[in-house]
């Protein structure tokens, strides 16, 4: 995606991590007004890439905007081609992640309360798809967030995104959930960011704890399996 201004003034690397401060890279000798102008450009890039992502997914509204990013503790990874658009740079893709409190079920239908890192938006411009950009963007995020791909929760992934995850990361077998998030096998392996709770089944019934008195007279508790 091209813009009328030079986006290389905003991003010095191929992939840039943008947080809720939405700060463009610092320019030497720039005053307060100049910085505000750069930040305005940054908002425009984020907004237009978010709009393009929403359109590609058939959504009624954008998941990613500068204002929404400002109000949430999310990370947006933005990828550019600095040589595109006659040297002014082109925006190639975005990947937004953030932690959310979720109640998710494992393969035994045991519910867990977790705060996993979630994929909230993922888009590569149509002109750069199937050229390795999505894989480089995703790998960069995994490295930066120091997370295993199977530990991610995906918010309403499109069929194309699911195909991407299967092709590049071997993620295929999902664990059914009652919310809009998709998780894969091994999601619960070696985690330390939540606690498991055996209290609600998918049918909405609480697990029962049943007392039983053996011949010794002691009371033991039998948890349902």
Buried (B, 14 or more C-beta within 10 A) or exposed (E): BBBEBBBBBBBEEBBBBBEBEBEBEEEEEBEEEEBEBBBEBBBBBBBBBBBBBBEBBEEEEBBBBBEBBBEEEBBBBBBBBBEBBEEBBBBBBBBBBBBBEBBBBBEEEBBBEBEBBBBBBBBBBEEBBEEEBBBBBBBBBBEEBEBBBBBBBBBBBBEEBBEBBEEBBEBEEBBEBEEEBBBBBBBBEEBEEBEEEBEBBEEEEEEEEEEEEEEEEEEEEEEEE
